[in-house]
Amino acid sequence: MLRKLFGKSAAVPPTHELTIEDLIVLERYDEAIERLEKKTQENSNDLHSHLRLAEVYSQVGKSAKALDEFLYVADMYTDDGFYDKALAQLAKVARLAPGDATVGAKMQRIQRLKALEHSRVLAIEGLVQAQQEQDPLARTSPVEVERLWQGLASTAIVERLSGDQLKRLFSGCELWSAEEGSEIAARGSREEFLLILITGAAEAVVTTSDGQRFQVRGFVPGDILGERSLLEHKPWPATYRVTERAKFVKVGVPGMERALTGNPDPRALIDALRSQHSDRAVAAAVEKLEA
């Protein structure tokens, strides 16, 4: 081994001249570990050294320490958005600790983050495309686009739809802002559109025959309003108003037709838009009030 590394007749260099890789080849693992531990302590972002340290720990049977290093690197990769690299490290952990439920949970979480990132890219493409088609001179800043996505990312519609479906839906939408007190739709209106609330708040109200006014439902970011008007061609069951300055994704008939044309799974899109049944709940509440 020494001849292969240093030549047939050469003497082994002094320790201070040996690299970490030299020490590993010479099987001087304790010294290699000491150096690697020092490097990782001095620079916690040196992922190469963390990985090498994990591998050496594995070679000398220190599995617990190796697991900690692999998990640390996987977490760092995840934080930086390198999901495939993180999954590769967790695969190593899974081999060292088969059956560890926490590893499986981490891998599932990273798979979800990876899928969400894919959805983010396609959804933003759709949002930008929609705005530019409405106004070719419009240019939404990257910061504003990211803010819009953050408002949508945790919503049920994003969780239920693939990136391709989100792009289809958003490419036919309109970004609509409304001030507090603005009316979205009057009770009985036949305007056909739906809204996905991104920021702010809204409410559905009804005034009974004796003049009493009731709020039958409040809406928060992520809620869908008007799905019955667009998808079932029914009148709005109450008067919908903005209660806190709001921003919406608005989808009308042309946008819906565009999202469904050539769609490989139109039912998935329609079911996602109907999933909250907000209008149905409002209509049921109004019927009870007026009974």
N, C-alpha and C positions, 0 to 999 in steps of 0.2 A: 504493500500500500504506500509506504514511504517513497519507494523508488518511482512508483507511478506518478506521485505528486511532485517530487522534487528532483527526479533524475536518478540515474543508477548510482552515482558516487557522491551526490551532493548530501551534505549534512542537513538535518532539520534546522530551519532558521530559528532564531530566538523567539520566544512566545510573543514578544511585542511586535514582531514582524509578521506574525500569522494573522490571516483574516479569519472572520467567523466561519466562513466556508471551509478554510483550512482545518480549523479546529474540529469541525463536524466530520470531515473526511478522516481525520486522525482519531476520531472517536473520543475526543477530549470534550465530552458533552458538558461537564460541569462548567468548564471555562467558557464554552460557547453560550451556555445559558446565562452565565454571569454577565457577559458582554451584551447579549440581547436584552436582558432585563434592564440593564443600564440605559441602553438606547431607547427602549420604550418608555422608561420613566422620564428621560430627558425630552422626548418628543412623542406624546401620546397619539399623534396623528400619523406616525410612521407605521402604516399598516403592513408594509412588507416585513418589517422587523417583528411585528406582532404575529404574523403568519408563520414566519420562520421559527419563532419561539414556540408556537403551538406545535409545529411539526417535530421539533427537538424534544419537547415535553412528551409527545406521543412515543418517540423512539425509546425514551428511557423509562416508559411506563407510568409517567405522571399524567394519567388521563384526566383527572379533575382539573388540573391547571391548563391542560391543552384545551379542554372544553371551554373554560373561561376565556381563553384567548380567541378561539374560533368564534364564540358568541359575541365578543367585543367587536371583532372585525365585521361580523355580519350586521350588527347594529349600526356601525359607522357607515357601511355601504348602504344600508336602508335609509339612514338619515340623509345621505347624499343623493338618493334616487337611483343608485346602481342595484336594482332589484335582482337581476340575474346573478350578479356577483355575490350578493347576500345569500341567495338561495343555494349557490354552490358551496358556500361555507357551512350553511346549515345541513347540507347533505353529508358533509364530513362529520359534523356533530352527531347526526343520526346514526352513522356507522359506529361511532365511538360509544354512543349511549342509545342503543336500539330500544324502542318502546317508550322513550321519554315523551310524555304528552306535551310538555312545554315547547319542545322543539317543533312538534307537529303544529301547535297553535301559532308559533312564530312564522312558520312557512305559509300557513293559510293567510295570516295577516299580510305578509309580503305579497302573496299572490293577489290579494284584494287591492293593495296599494298599486301594484303593477297594472292591474286592470283599470283602476281609477285614473292612473296617469294616461293610459291609452284613451280613455273616455275624455279626459281633459283636453288632450290635443285635438281630437275630432270635434268636440263640442265648441271649442274656441274657434276652430275653422268655420263652423256653421254660423256662429254669432257674427264673426267678422264679415263673412260672405253676405249675410242678410243685410247688414248695415250698408255695405258698399253698393249692393244692388239697389237699395232704396235711395242712396245718395252717393254717386260715384266719387265725390270729392271728400266724403266722410272718412276719417281715419281715427279709430278709437285707439287711445294710447295703450301700450302693453299693460300699464299699471291698472287702468280702468277695466280692461278685459279680464285680467287676473282677479280683480275685485268682483266682477260679475260671476266668474266661475266659483270663487269661494262662497258666494251666496247660494250657488246651486249645488255644490259638491256633496253636501250632506243630505240633500233632499231625496224623497222616495223615488221621484222620477228618474234621477241619475242612478240610483241603486238598481232600479228595475230594468233599465234600458242599456243596450250595448252602445259602444262609441259610435258605431255607424248609425244607429237609430237616433241618437242624440244629434248627430250632425244633420240628418235628414229633417228632424223636427226644427232645429234652431235655424237652419238655412232658409226656412220659409217664415220666420217669425219677425216681429217688430219689437224693438226695445222701447218701452213706454214708461215715462215717469209721470207721477201725479202728486199734487200737493194735498195736504190735509184738508179734508172737507170735500174733495172732488168726488163727483158721482161717477161710478164706473158703469152702472146700468140700472135703469129704473125697473121697478116691478112690472112684469108683463111685457117688457121690451122683447122684440124679436131679433135684435142684433145678434148675429151668430159669431162668437169668438170665445176663446178661453184665455185665461191669464195664469201664469205661474208667478207667484209673488217671490221676488228675490230679496228685497229689503223693505222695511216699513211694516205697516199693519193696515188691515181693512176689516169691514164688518158687513153683515147682511142684516138689514132692519126691515120691519114691517109695521105699518100703522093699521090698527084694527078699525072696524066700523064705528066703534065708540070713541075713536080719536086717540087711543093709547098707542104709544110707540114702543116697540120692543126690539132689542137686539137678539136675533135668533142664533147668530153664530159670529165668532171672531176669527180672523185669519192672520196667520204669522208666516214668516219666510218658509218657502217650501210648499205651501198650500196651493191647490189648483182651484180656480174659480171659473164657473161658466161651462163646465164640460157638457152639461145637458143641452145648453143652447147650441153648441157647435156640433156635438156628436149625435144628438137626438132631435135637434130642430125644435126644442121646446122653449117657451117663454121663460124669462128669468123669474124665479119664484119669489124674489124679494128685491128690495132696493139695495144695491151694493155700493158702499162708500169707502173712501180712504180715510183712515183715522190717524195715520202717521205718514208723513211724506214717504212715498213708496216708489219702487222700481219694479217693473214687471217684464216678463217675456209674454208677448201677445201673439196668439196664433188665430188667424181668421180662416175663412173658407179656402181662399187660394193657397195659403200656407199649408193647410191640412191636406189639400189635394196634392200638393207638391211632395209632401212627406210620404204620402201613400203610393204615389206613382212609382212603379218598379220596385216597391218595397218587398223584399223576400219574405217578411213576416209582419204584414200589416196588423194582424190581430194583437201581436205583442205591444205595438205602439198604442193602439186603441185601449187595450186593457190597462196599460200603465197610466194613461190619461184619465181613465175612469176609476182608478183604484181607490181614491179617497172618498168617492161618492159624496162630495161636499154639497153639491146642489140638491141631491136627493135628501140629505139630512135637513137642509134648509127648508125644502118643500114640505117635509114631514112635520117639522116644527111649526110652520105656518098653518098647516091644516089643523093641528091641535089647538093653536091659539084661536082659530076662527070657528072651531066646532061648537 
